[in-house]
């Protein structure tokens, strides 16, 4: 059965640059001299099949895609930079070769694709700091929101009555990467570290207008109506992680 799946994978993926699927993860071919936005690699020098290489990529949370050499059966995983500082090899660019192909990985089964990014809902209720760490473990970051369309999409996808997990607080909110932890009233995204320009505050938010409570409300969560609220970072919330794929 394993060999049959492998040959099916090869027959679909080898002849032309199409999208292939393994274990519900999409892989698309791209030119071998086009580098991914990756500064780290993980080399498997042994004789592996293209199917085994795909398996390794699906099992590694930081894998952007892989390079496979059909002559020596060498597999190289191309990884996004780990925020936890994992000790991996520097990025290598091998010469273009007709027998060498790169495959770009799409979103994992538990993630949802939207406009070139992958999104994941962590259903465990944790503090904002712990939510940030949980996303980093997945080689991603707390979601950043740049327009109303995205804010509304996130709320409808992860926080609507039909999708909100039953074990979560009835109001159904989720941590984003927005915060004013460093300077009161100056909101920034934690991952990109840029000033927040677009906002979708709920009425009477943020709490900077209420000095008595503003100091303890430094982290932004998303409400089920797509609006934002600033809340104590120690509050226990589910969270939404974001990562780009193949970029």
DANORFEN-V483337 format. One record per residue. N is the residue number from 1. BURIAL is b if it has 16 or more other C-alpha atoms within 10 Angstrom, else e. D_FIRST is the distance of its C-alpha to the first C-alpha in whole Angstrom. Layout:
BEGIN
n->{N N}
burial->{BURIAL BURIAL}
d_first->{D_FIRST D_FIRST}
END
This chain:
BEGIN
n->{1 2 3 4 5 6 7 8 9 10 11 12 13 14 15 16 17 18 19 20 21 22 23 24 25 26 27 28 29 30 31 32 33 34 35 36 37 38 39 40 41 42 43 44 45 46 47 48 49 50 51 52 53 54 55 56 57 58 59 60 61 62 63 64 65 66 67 68 69 70 71 72 73 74 75 76 77 78 79 80 81 82 83 84 85 86 87 88 89 90 91 92 93 94 95 96 97 98 99 100 101 102 103 104 105 106 107 108 109 110 111 112 113 114 115 116 117 118 119 120 121 122 123 124 125 126 127 128 129 130 131 132 133 134 135 136 137 138 139 140 141 142 143 144 145 146 147 148 149 150 151 152 153 154 155 156 157 158 159 160 161 162 163 164 165 166 167 168 169 170 171 172 173 174 175 176 177 178 179 180 181 182 183 184 185 186 187 188 189 190 191 192 193 194 195 196 197 198 199 200 201 202 203 204 205 206 207 208 209 210 211 212 213 214 215 216 217 218 219 220 221 222 223 224 225 226 227 228 229 230 231 232 233 234 235 236 237 238 239 240 241 242 243 244 245 246 247}
burial->{e e e e e b e e b e e e b e e e e e b b b e e e b b b b b b e b e e b b b b b b b b b e e e e b b b b e b b e b b b e e b b b b b b b b b b e e b b b b b b b b b b e e e e e e e e b e e e e e e e e b b b b b b b b b e e b b b e e e b b b b b b b e b b b b e b b b b b b b e b b b b b b b b e e e e e b b e b b b b b b b e e e b b e e e e e e b b b b b b b b b b e e e b e b b b b b e e e e b e e e b b e e e e b b b e e e e e b b b b b b b b b b b b b b b b b b b b e e b b b b b b b b b b b e}
d_first->{0 4 6 5 6 9 10 11 12 14 15 17 18 20 22 24 25 23 22 18 17 14 14 17 19 21 21 24 25 28 30 30 34 34 34 33 35 34 36 33 30 28 27 24 25 23 20 17 15 16 13 14 17 16 15 19 20 19 20 24 26 28 26 27 25 24 25 22 24 22 24 24 21 23 22 25 25 28 30 32 35 35 38 38 38 35 36 34 34 36 35 34 34 33 34 33 31 29 26 26 25 25 23 25 24 25 25 23 22 25 28 29 30 34 36 33 33 31 32 32 34 34 35 37 41 42 45 45 45 42 40 41 39 36 35 36 33 31 32 34 38 40 40 43 44 46 47 48 45 42 44 44 40 39 42 40 36 37 40 41 41 38 36 38 37 39 39 41 45 46 47 44 44 42 43 43 44 48 51 54 54 56 59 60 59 57 54 51 47 46 43 45 48 50 53 52 53 52 52 52 54 54 58 60 57 57 59 61 64 64 65 65 62 60 60 58 55 54 50 49 47 45 47 45 47 46 50 50 52 53 52 53 50 50 49 45 43 40 39 37 35 35 33 33 30 30 34}
END
